[in-house]
């Protein structure tokens, strides 16, 4: 058995390394290997989140959710590299702009936590938020909001100095992301047709969240065309995908929590083992709690997939704050209570008059349970060297003070996430628009924003027609930019005349008769009246062109909706008939060419 302590092992390794590598030898080889491995498994959680979210989404939005989760990672890593890491750990690790520092294993693991905080918005805003505005929000979360919170809690900030403890990011990661998702959801509202009795914001909330639509806009599709295009909601479309995504997240959390030790030496290996056990037991308690809640809510011996998976995720998030301090027998209880609270809060938030989605609401129960457990149920054990105990284990006045510090920290982090997200979403909504158009939402973001095709574009003329309409939409949008006519800056601005081909005959006649009219009617007075008349006509022309542009855009959206409705009618109609915007009849009479899979019927002789 080696007699050298772990601290001397690092010194020995540093002395044996090449001179260029000595500054990077800040940790034991075992610690670096452990950190990088755990961080890789945490980044893998992105796939679990993507599968989980797409299992709940409508099928015409699944690829869009996958794309957002993928670009969360790619764009987020650049933002974290440029300035996020410097904001979070600039003081403790002496790093600045575009600097990973010498402790690259630490940088890699910290980024894995940052991208987890950012991806919560993806599920909360699924199916109704434009692609690029969402990427702005995600980048902002990864590069600014999460690093500020991490600095306060882990980077030498004043919350850490007060004694605030968040072992694995229950508040710093999950609560910050959940509050951001809640604020964003308040701006955009629910998906069309999600809540039949939804009530839009009323004053003063309609002013605070810039409500643009009335309640009728959100409740259900309007008109026959929108109803044909609309894809009805289901609570869970792909149960196997949902369960598989939950398994991926379970494996990820078994790296998320133990990896927060950032070491396996100096007796940290005991903390790794201890937090792994408590995390798994909390997940087990949450699974049982979800099963009990499902049976109780259904009033039958039925265990529904969404209730079970939501409960497991709730228990895992609740264990993040307290997995290293709670006694082993208490861990299943933490998961069980978190599962029940997740089910209750999720059910209440799905009422028609609520504004937030299940993933936002369940997080409240998760982090409340986790942080209450970290200070109320903590006890000493061999898995860590902490010197405090919770209220229920005789902590006394010190335990109550620590519980107050935890509550203060939660309020501070909540305020940071709320204020920063509100300002960003408000600016993006005012400048570019945060929510997609109604036609885009009903047709689906997969085709509208990504032109997603399953390979049948060359053989399916119906889909090719829809693709052509999408191209027409872009072409009309480009042409509309050239329809804008600048109004005169001043009311009596002197117009510029020219002899170019675009000049009308009436204008030419006016130029020819100008000297005679000036001499006959007083010259300057007539010129002034004529200039006023031309300015007025120019303004009226500009107004007419602006109105024409709006009509073109509205017609463009209606054409897309009508075409999609026609395509779906074609799938449901009888083989020999077809219904489209021209009416119902034989395929030879339709506006859209017949599909190769449905040959045209022969004419009767």
Number of C-alpha atoms within 10 A of each C-alpha: 3 5 6 9 10 15 12 12 14 16 15 13 16 19 13 11 13 10 10 7 12 15 13 15 17 17 22 21 15 11 19 20 14 19 25 19 15 25 26 16 21 26 22 16 27 24 16 23 24 25 26 27 24 27 23 22 23 20 18 19 22 21 19 27 23 19 14 22 28 16 15 25 23 13 17 27 20 15 21 30 20 17 21 32 32 25 23 28 24 19 14 13 17 12 18 18 14 15 18 21 19 17 15 16 22 18 21 20 23 21 25 23 23 30 30 24 25 30 28 26 26 25 23 24 23 24 29 23 22 21 19 13 18 21 19 16 23 28 25 21 30 32 29 21 29 29 28 24 25 28 23 21 26 22 21 16 18 14 21 18 13 14 14 21 23 24 25 25 28 27 34 31 25 27 25 27 29 28 25 29 28 24 22 26 21 21 23 23 23 24 20 22 21 16 18 14 15 23 18 21 22 13 9 9 13 16 11 14 21 16 17 12 13 14 14 16 17 22 20 20 19 13 8 10 17 20 16 18 23 21 16 11 16 12 12 19 15 17 17 14 19 25 19 15 23 22 18 21 26 20 16 21 26 21 25 29 28 31 26 23 20 21 22 22 17 10 14 18 18 17 24 24 14 22 32 21 17 30 32 22 25 33 30 21 26 33 25 20 28 33 24 20 24 23 16 13 16 12 9 9 11 13 17 17 19 19 24 24 23 24 34 31 27 34 38 34 32 37 37 31 29 32 33 34 29 26 17 19 11 16 29 24 20 30 36 27 23 36 38 25 26 31 27 16 18 23 16 15 19 16 13 15 15 16 21 22 22 19 22 26 26 28 28 22 24 31 27 20 25 28 25 19 26 28 28 22 24 25 22 17 16 11 18 17 13 13 8 17 22 24 20 14 14 14 19 12 10 14 21 15 14 23 21 14 19 23 15 15 25 20 12 15 24 20 14 18 24 21 14 16 23 19 11 14 23 17 13 16 16 10 9 11 16 23 21 19 13 18 19 20 21 25 20 24 28 21 18 21 16 13 13 15 12 6 8 11 15 9 12 15 18 23 18 15 18 20 19 12 17 19 14 14 20 12 11 15 15 11 12 17 10 9 13 13 15 10 15 15 7 8 12 15 13 14 11 5 10 10 9 7 6 7 11 10 9 9 12 14 10 12 11 11 10 15 11 11 14 14 11 10 11 11 14 11 11 16 16 14 12 13 17 17 13 16 20 16 12 16 17 13 14 18 16 13 16 16 11 14 20 13 12 16 15 12 13 20 18 15 17 23 23 18 21 24 22 24 22 15 18 21 11 12 13 10 15 15 19 25 24 19 14 12 12 14 13 16 21 17 16 17 14 19 14 19 15 11 10 12 12 17 12 8 7 4 3
